[in-house]
Amino acid sequence: MFSGAQISLYPMADDFVGIIMQSLSALDTHREHLRIETDDISTLIVGPPERLFPAMRDLFVAASSTGTHCVLSAAVSRGCPGEPDDPICRPGEGRMPGEALDARIAEATAVVKAAPKTGRHVACQFSLYPLGADRHMDEIYGCIAFLKASGVFDRPKNFCTRLGGDAGPVFAALAEALTRFGPVDGHVALDVTVSANSPTRV
């Protein structure tokens, strides 16, 4: 199964190039487990879902630690039928086919509550797309129920859900949304925006 993310980083500073280039070094400790390719638009990260989100977290924490208003935009996907299977994407422990929604909600909630803290507060909004799934709204409502119990739920918004809190649990919640909801072997996508140090934070 293929899983990966196309991510773009936007520091709101005159020295945005320096911040981006320096922040990319935060990915170095993840390169052994991921395929990482950067061009002039975005950085592609390919690998198992449980490795993608810690890498994204570390990149964003590094960029936002400057105190600059910083935004990360990401398109994340698992199981895309248009991408070749890649052995590097093989997940570790995952959910079992046929696992009940209530059990998945409980498991995801426990993972987020146990996630390590980074000391960096972030705001996030994202949308879950369980593509090709029968009863896809059941999966979306299940994900929302998980988020409400996770400790990082902020509020619903049109077309998305807003999260807030320490970057550790927030990125863990995104990982759980991708891996625990939607068809176990199907195509699931997330549209993610994360912000830190906003001068208009509400």
Order of alpha helices (4+ residues) and beta strands (2+ residues): beta-alpha-beta-beta-alpha-beta-alpha-beta-alpha-beta-beta-alpha-beta
